[in-house]
Amino acid sequence: MPAKSNHIKSLADLKQVQRSLAERRAQEAAEAAAQAAAKQKRLADQDLFARAIGATQPLRSKASVPLAPEPPAPIPVQQQLDDQRVLRESLSDEFDVSTLLDADDAMSFRRPGIPTEVTRKLRAGEWSIQRQLDLHGMRSDEAREALGAFIREAWKQGVRCVRVVHGKGHGSPGKQPVLKAKVQRWLIQKNETLAFVQAKPAEGGGGALVVLLAPSRR
């Protein structure tokens, strides 16, 4: 009797294995059918798209859009002109002014065509001093550059009368006013200068000049 029970159990196991194999085969067949159906649909879609757009040719080169070159940086024309003008107006220490200065105690100057009345009014203080430059303590080259820039900017801004303090030379070797003669030379070389006189005692006396500038073209 026990041997028969074992036989039945083995038969039942075999049937279970057969059922499992059958289910696996069915699943695999379903998956294969689904893949085939998907492939067939993909091919059908591709064929439909090809018929819709017609014949095509591959592009021979990549499409590109030409970009405009970057514009060149703006050239500071006005600055270059100003720099050239400064170079042309470089002030010389060798410029002879002895024939241009009026032979008076103050060694005043007036440009040709300017009447003596102008220097008289400058001495009398009839022109209001609008700006002042003090050259005390500067070396000759520093004073020359400072004076040139000061006169140029004052003229650009429409200033007509300025005072330039060059000192009396008390701190110079030999107690001589080194800058005085140089400032006179430099001022005469400036086109903006119409005339100058020695300042009144209350405004610096022999250590300063009162300068009349030409009208600006603003």
Secondary structure, DSSP 8 states (H G I E B T S, - for coil): -HHHHHHHHHHHHHHHHHHHHHHHHHHHHHHHHHHHHHHHHHHHHHHHHHHHH------SS---------------HHHHHHHHHHHHT---TT---TTTB-SSTT--EE-TT--HHHHHHHHHT-S---EEEE-TT--HHHHHHHHHHHHHHHHHTT--EEEEE----TTSGGG--HHHHHHHHHHHH-TTEEEEEE--GGGTGGGEEEEEE-----
